[in-house]
Amino acid sequence: MKKKILYFSNSDWYLYNFRLALAKSALQEGYEVVFVSPPGDYVNRILESGIKWLPIRLSRRGVNPLGEIASLISLWRIVSQERPSIIHNFTIKCVLYGSFVGKLKRVGGVVNAITGLGYVYSSNTIFSKVLKNVVNIAYRNALKNTEVIFQNPDDEALLLGKKLVEKSKSHLIRGSGVDIEKFRPSRSNSEKKDICILLASRLLWSKGVGEYIEAAKKISNEMSQVIFQVAGDFDPGSPDAISTNTVKKWERECGNKVEFLGHCSNMDKLIAESDIVVLPSYYGEGVPRILIEAAASGKPLITTNMPGCKEIVINGVNGVLIEPRDSNELYLALVQLIKDSSLRYKMGGESRKLVCNFFSEEIVFQKTLGIYAGLSCR
C-alpha cells in the first residue's frame, strides 16, 4: 500500500508556487499526494498538474472561536477521510492545527516547516510582543514530537534555545529549492541602455519597500539611465501592509522611474531582464525565494544582514549586505553596482555557483524526502 503525504497550507497560491515541485518529486518516489488549502485562483492549476486538492475553510488571521473550531473540524474530517501517513504543514496556523489533528489522529509522522518567523518575531510593537509569547506557547505544544524543518540557522537556534523544538527532530534545509534549469543566466542584451533594478515581494513595509523607494528617488535625480521595478501584490490581510494610496503617492512622486508591476507569474523572464535584484527586508524571512531565483539567474544581490537574507549573500562576493531600515546604505550599494558593470558580472557568476552548490531543487528535495523515508520506516 502506498504511503500518502498531506500538504497543508493557508493558501493554494503557496502550495502551487512553492511546493508543487516537491509534491511531484514525492509522487515519483511512490507516495500518494494531496494538497489541502482554502480555495483560490490556483486550484485549477494544481488540479491540471495532476495533484489532488481538497478545500478547507481557514482564515489567515481569523480569531473568531467558532470559525477556528470549524477549521479544526474540517481538517479532522479530511484527515479521517484521507488517512495520510505524513502531514507536512506550512505557515503558523497550519503548523498549529495540522500538528494538533495529526497527533490526535495518530498520523504516522508530522512534519512542520518553519519558513521564517514572520511579522510576529520581526516586529517590536506591543501587540507583536504579546502575540510572540502566545505563539511561543503554541509552538511548544505543536512542535513537540514532530519533525521540524528550518530554512536558516538563526531561526533554528532561536527555537532550540527556547526549547520549543527537540534537537534530534530539528533539520536545516536551506530554502524550498529552485529549478536551476528554468532560472539560469541569460545572454546579455548588448542594445540595452537602461539599468533595471528589481524588488519582488508582497507590498509590506517590513520588506523594505519604503527604503527602496527612498533610494530610487535619490538615484533617479542623479542618473537618467536607471529604471526601478516593484513586482508584487498588496497584502491587506497583514498589519504591515502598504496601502494603495501610498503606492499612488509614490507613483506621482517618482514618475516613470519606478514601475509598479503588481503580481507577476513569469518571474524567470522578469529576473532575466533585470541587472540587480534587491530585497532590503527586515521581515522574519526563511530564505527569500526571490533571492534564490535571482542568484540562480546569475544576478548580483543587495539584501539585509538579517536571518534568512544573509544565507544567500556572501558580502562582497555575490552581492552586498546592508543594515535593515537604512535607505542611505541601500543607496550607496546600488550606486556601487550601477556604476561597475564588471563587478555586477562577477558577482552574478558567484551567485549562480552558490545556488547550484546549496539551494537547488535536487538538494532540497533529497533532504526532505529523506525525512519522509525516516518516518515511513517507523
N, C-alpha and C positions, 0 to 999 in steps of 0.2 A: 504493500500500500504506500502511495506517495505521501511524503511529508508536505504539509501546507503552511505557507507563511502569509500572515495577515499584516499588511502595511496600513497603519492608521495615522492620518494627519488631519489638520484643521482646514485643509483646502485641497481641491482637486488640482489646482494650479501647481501647488508644491509637489505633489506626487508625480504629475506629468513632467515637470521641468527638471526635478532633482532626483527622482527615484525610479523613473521608468527604465532606464538602462540597467540599474541594479536588479530590478524585478525580472527583466528579460534574461539577465545572467543567471539568476536563480532558476528560472524555467529551464535553461539549458543544462543546469546541474541536476534536473529531475524533480525539482519542487513544484507543487502547485502554488499559485499566487492569487491573492485577492486584495484589491485596494478598497479602503473604507475612508470616506470623507463626506462632508456636506456637498451637495450638488453645486455645480458651477459651469463655467463656459468650456472647461476642458474635459468634461465627461465623455463626449463623443470621441475625442481624440484618444482617450485612454481605451475605450472600447474598440476603436478601429485598430489599435495597436495589438489587440488580442489579449488584453489583460481584463480579468473580471473585476467589476467595480460595484460596490454596494453603497447606498446612501445612508447617512446618519444625520440627525438634526443636532447640530453643535454650533454654539455661538462662540466666536473667538474670545470675546471679552465679557460675555454674559455672566451675571452673578445672581440671576433670579433662581432661587432654590428649586422651584417647580421645573424650570427649564433644564437645570443641571441634572436633576433626578431623571427627567425624561431622556436626557442624553445617555445616562448610565444604563437605563433600562433598555434603550435601543441598542447600545453596544453589547449588553448582556445577551440579547436575543440573537444578534449577529454571530457572536462567538459560539453560542449554543448551536446555531444552525450550521456554521462552517466548520466547527471543531478543529481549529488550526493547531499545528504542532508548535508554532512560534508566532508571537505577536511582536512586531517591530514598530515602535512608537516614535513620532516626531512632533516637536513643539510641546510647550509646558503642559497645557491642559490634556493633550493626548497621552503624554507620559504618565500623568497622574491617573487618568481614567483607564487607560489601557493596562497599566500595571495593576490597578485595583481589581478590575474584572478578570484579568488574566490569572491572577493569584487565586481568586475565589473559584474560578472555573478549573483550576489546576491544569492550566495550559503548560505544556512541556517546557517552554522557555520564553521568557520575556526579555526583549532587547530594547533598551532605551537610548535614543540618540540625543545627546546634548549638543545641538548645533549652534553653540553660542549661548550666552546667558541673557542676552536681550536687554530691553529697556529697564527692567526691574533692577538689574545689577549695575547698569552703567549710569543710571540717573542718581542724583543726590537730593531729589525733592523729598519732603517729609512723607508724602504719600508713598513714594517708591521705597523709602527706608522701612516703613511699616509693612508694606507688601513683601519686601525682601525677607523679613522674619517669618511671615506666613508661608512663603514659598520654601524656605529652608526646612520648616517643619514638615511640609507636604512632601518635599523631595526625600527627606529622611525615611519616611514611611514607604513612599512609592518605589524608590530605587533599591531598597533592601532586597537581597536575594534575586536581583536581576543583573543581566549583563549591560554595562553602561559604556557607550562609545562616545569619546570626546574628540573634537576636531583640533584642539590646540592644548599644549601642556599647561598653560596658565589656568584654564578652566578646570582641568583635571586636578591640578594641585590645590585649587581653592576648595573644591568639593570634597577631596580626600582630607584636606586639613580640617574641614568642618565635620568630618566623619559622616558625611552623607552618602558615601559610596565605599564599598569594600575594595581594598587594593586588589584582591585576587579576581575581582569581577570588573575591573577597570581596563579599558582598551583605548589606546590613542591611534586614531586613523585620521590622517590629515585631509580634510575636505570630503566632498561627496563624489569625487572623481570627475575627470574631464576627458572627452574624446579628443585625443591628440591628433587624430586624422582630420576631424572636422575643424578643429581650432588649430591652425598651423600658420607659420609665416607666409605672407602673400608677397607677390612681386611688387616692388615699389613702382609707383606711377611717376615717371620722370617729368610728365607735364604738369603735375600737381604743384600749385603755387602756395596755397594756404596750408598752414599747420593746424591740424584738428586735435583738440583736446576733448576727451570723453569722460564724463562721470555717469555711471549707470547704477541706479539704486532706487528704492522706494523714496518718495519725497518726504523724508523725515529730517528734522533739524539735526539729530544726532548722527546722521550720515555725513555731516559736514557740508551740506548743500549751501548753507549760508556763507560759510568761509570760502567755498569755491566761487560763488557769485562775487564776493568782495574782491578776490584775486583777479577774477575775469574782468571786472570793471577797470581795475588799475592797469592791467596789461593792455586792454583794448584802447586805453588812452595813449599808450606808448608805442604799440605795434599794430600795424594795419593788417598784417597777413595771418592773424591767428583767429580761428573760429572755435568757440566753446559749445559743446553739446551736453544736454542733460537728458538721459533716457530713463524713464521710469514713471510709474503711476502714482497718483495721490493715494494716501492710506488713511481715510477719515476715521477708521476704527482705532487708530493709535493716538494716545495722548500727546505724542510727539510730532503729530502731523503738521506739515506745512500747508497753509490754506491756498485755495485757488486765487484769492485776492492778492496774496503775497507774490505768487508767480506772475500774475498780471502786472503787478508793480515792477517786478524785475524785468519783464519784457519791455515795458515802457522805458525803463532806465538804460537798458543795455542795447536796445535796438536789434539789429541783425547780427550782432556779435555773439549772442547767446541763443542757441536754438533749443527749445523745449520740445522733445520728440514724443513724449508720452510713452506708453508701453511699446516695446519693440520685440518682435518674436524672432527676428533674423539677427541675433547678436553676433554670429560669426562674421557676417558681412559688415555690420556696423563697426566692430572692433578692427577688422581688416582695413577699413578706410581711415582709422584714427592713427595719430602719431604718438600720443601719450595717453595713458589711462590713469585716472585719478580716483581715489576714494579716501577723502580726509575724515574718515569715520571715527567717532568716539562711542559708537553703539557697542553692545556686547556681542561681537561677531564670533562665529565659529572659525572658519576660514572663508572669506567672501568669495563667492563663485565668480563674480566678475573679474576679480584679480587673477584667479587661476586661469580663466578662459583667456584673459588678455596676455598673461605670461606665456601660455601655450601658443598664442598667436605671434609671439616674438615682439611684444611691446615693452617699453620701459614703463615702470610703475612709480606712482607717487602715492604714498599712504601714510597712515599714522603709526607711531610707535606704541601700538595697542595690542592686547591679546588677539590672536587670530590674524590681524592685518600683518603684523611683523613676521608671521610664519612664512609668508610668500615673498618677502622682500629682504634681500641682504643689502644693507645700506651701502651705497656707492658701487655696488656690483651690478644688480639688475634693476635698481631704482633708488629712490630717495625716501627715507623715513623722516617724517616731521612730527612735531608735537601736536597733539589734538587741540582744537579750538584756536589755532594760530593762523589766521589768514595771511599774515605777512610772511611767515616761514613757507607757507604754500606758494605764495607769490614768488619768492626767491628761488624755490626749487623748480617752479615752472619756467622762469626766465632762464635758468641754467640749461635746462633741456631744450627749450625752444631755440636757443642760440647755438647749440652744439649738436649738429646732426650726426657726427661720428660717434658721440657719446650715446645718443639715442640708439644707434645701430648696435653698438657694442653691448649696451645693457639689454636690448631686446634679445640678442643671442643668448645671453646668460639666463634670461627669463625662461626661454624655451628649454634649456638644459635642466633647470631646476624643476620644472613641471614634469618632464619626462622621467626624471630620477625619483620623484617623490609623490606626485599628485595625479598620475594618470588613472583612468578608469581601471585598467588592468590591475594596478597595485591596490587600489581601494577595494575593488570587488573581491579580489583574492583574500584579503584580510577579513572582510565582512562575511564572506562565505565560510571562512574558517571558523568564525564564531558560531554560525548556524550548524556547521558539521559537529562541533563540540557539543551543542545542545541536542542534536539528533541522536548522538551516541548514548545519551543518558537512558 
